[in-house]
């Protein structure tokens, strides 16, 4: 059996091809009103379920992160202020040498 290529084989701009491609990706709604309403409710319930799942997972991640920080922070001493004077700045200083060339 031989297959012959016609002039229409690789033409994708025909009306028939475009209508088949368009209908392949179109959502099909049921015609009955109650069935259409039920499918809408199922879709809405699915969206609510996914949002709630995301909220629960996000909250669990926040709680786990806070628990991790609290657990690993135990036993470490908190730095105490040496002076209560607000004018005192505690820092590390380095002596800079005098430049070799004066201006």
C-alpha positions as CSV (number, residue, x, y, z in Angstrom):
1,X,0.0,0.0,0.0
2,X,1.5,3.3,-1.0
3,X,0.7,6.7,0.5
4,X,0.7,9.6,-1.8
5,X,1.2,13.1,-0.5
6,X,-1.3,15.6,-1.8
7,X,-0.9,19.3,-2.1
8,X,-3.1,19.6,1.1
9,X,-0.8,17.5,3.3
10,X,1.3,20.2,4.9
11,X,-1.1,23.1,4.6
12,X,-2.2,24.2,8.1
13,X,-4.1,27.2,7.2
14,X,-7.2,25.4,6.0
15,X,-10.5,26.1,7.8
16,X,-10.9,22.4,8.7
17,X,-7.5,22.2,10.4
18,X,-8.0,25.4,12.3
19,X,-11.5,24.4,13.5
20,X,-10.2,21.0,14.7
21,X,-7.3,22.7,16.6
22,X,-9.6,25.3,18.2
23,X,-12.1,22.7,19.3
24,X,-9.4,20.5,20.8
25,X,-8.6,23.2,23.5
26,X,-12.1,24.6,24.1
27,X,-13.7,23.6,27.3
28,X,-17.0,21.9,26.7
29,X,-19.9,23.0,29.0
30,X,-22.8,20.6,29.6
31,X,-26.1,21.8,28.1
32,X,-28.3,20.9,31.1
33,X,-28.7,23.8,33.5
34,X,-28.4,21.7,36.7
35,X,-25.5,19.8,35.4
36,X,-23.8,23.1,34.4
37,X,-24.4,24.5,37.9
38,X,-23.1,21.3,39.5
39,X,-19.9,21.4,37.4
40,X,-19.5,25.1,38.5
41,X,-19.8,24.2,42.1
42,X,-17.3,21.4,41.8
43,X,-14.9,23.9,40.2
44,X,-15.5,26.4,42.9
45,X,-15.0,23.8,45.6
46,X,-11.7,22.7,44.0
47,X,-10.4,26.3,44.0
48,X,-11.4,26.7,47.7
49,X,-9.7,23.4,48.5
50,X,-6.5,24.4,46.8
51,X,-6.4,27.9,48.4
52,X,-7.0,26.3,51.9
53,X,-4.3,23.8,51.2
54,X,-1.9,26.6,50.3
55,X,-2.8,28.5,53.5
56,X,-2.3,25.5,55.7
57,X,1.1,24.7,54.1
58,X,2.2,28.3,54.4
59,X,1.1,28.5,58.1
60,X,2.9,25.2,58.8
61,X,6.1,26.5,57.2
62,X,5.9,29.7,59.3
63,X,5.4,27.7,62.5
64,X,8.2,25.3,61.6
65,X,10.6,28.2,60.9
66,X,9.7,30.0,64.2
67,X,10.1,26.7,66.1
68,X,13.4,26.1,64.5
69,X,14.7,29.6,65.4
70,X,13.5,29.3,69.0
71,X,15.0,25.8,69.4
72,X,18.4,26.7,68.0
73,X,18.5,30.0,69.9
74,X,18.2,28.3,73.3
75,X,21.3,28.4,75.5
76,X,23.0,31.2,73.7
77,X,23.8,34.2,76.0
78,X,22.2,37.4,75.1
79,X,24.7,40.2,74.9
80,X,24.3,42.5,77.8
81,X,24.9,46.3,77.5
82,X,27.9,47.5,79.4
83,X,26.7,51.0,79.7
84,X,23.3,52.4,79.9
85,X,24.5,55.8,78.6
86,X,23.0,56.4,75.2
87,X,26.0,58.6,74.2
88,X,28.4,55.6,74.3
89,X,29.0,53.8,71.1
90,X,30.4,50.3,71.3
91,X,32.5,49.5,68.3
92,X,35.9,48.2,67.1
93,X,38.4,50.7,66.0
94,X,41.6,50.5,64.0
95,X,44.4,53.0,64.0
96,X,45.0,54.4,60.6
97,X,48.6,55.4,59.9
98,X,49.5,58.9,58.7
99,X,49.7,59.2,54.9
100,X,53.2,59.2,53.4
101,X,52.5,62.2,51.3
102,X,51.1,65.4,52.9
103,X,48.9,67.5,50.8
